[in-house]
Amino acid sequence: MQDFSTPSPEFFQDLFDRTVINRHPLKGIVKGYHRIPYVLVGPNDWEQSGSIELRGEIRVSPRLVYTFGPQNENFKEVFSEHEPIMDATLQSRTFRFRVAQFEKGQRIKIEGSTFSLLPHTDGDELVLAKVLEDFNASEIIDTGVIWCPHPRYYPVSLERFIYSILEQEFRQG
């Protein structure tokens, strides 16, 4: 029986490091408000057999620019440039996604329009291969596919996914 007490920081770092981003969305992060759909697959660590398929979306805010100065001017007002050059530390975005919490022994199955969590009897490798095959056959290019070693703690893997997209964005910029 698995212990569901709060894991150590080392456990979470290992989970972050072992998360595999199998597929990035083609468009990445755009300027305005948008959503990045994802499918996360991993072994069913609740029931110790089969796998979990979690589908959801990450909501991304438009780029935020922090204000400064005595009258709270923003960069555009101060420099009157169309796209002012500024320190990246003064820009931000927010990322939101749904989080489900489960108790030990609780059956897991959630289905909704923007979030679903389904158990499978097949192993995670087979479910992951089927998801990737279906996406290739349907030419779905806007959805990320993630493998997570411990889906019970999937928010950590979603953070890894967001981090990988931001890394890609900053390399291109």
VENDA-V224764 format. One record per helix or strand of 3 or more residues. SS is the DSSP state (@ for helix, = for strand). FROM is the first residue (numbers start at 1). TO is the last residue. Records with the same first field share a line. If there is no record, write none. Layout:
BEGIN
SS=FROM-TO  FROM-TO
END
This chain:
BEGIN
@=9-18  75-79  88-90  124-138  151-172
==20-23  34-43  51-60  109-111  116-120  143-147
END
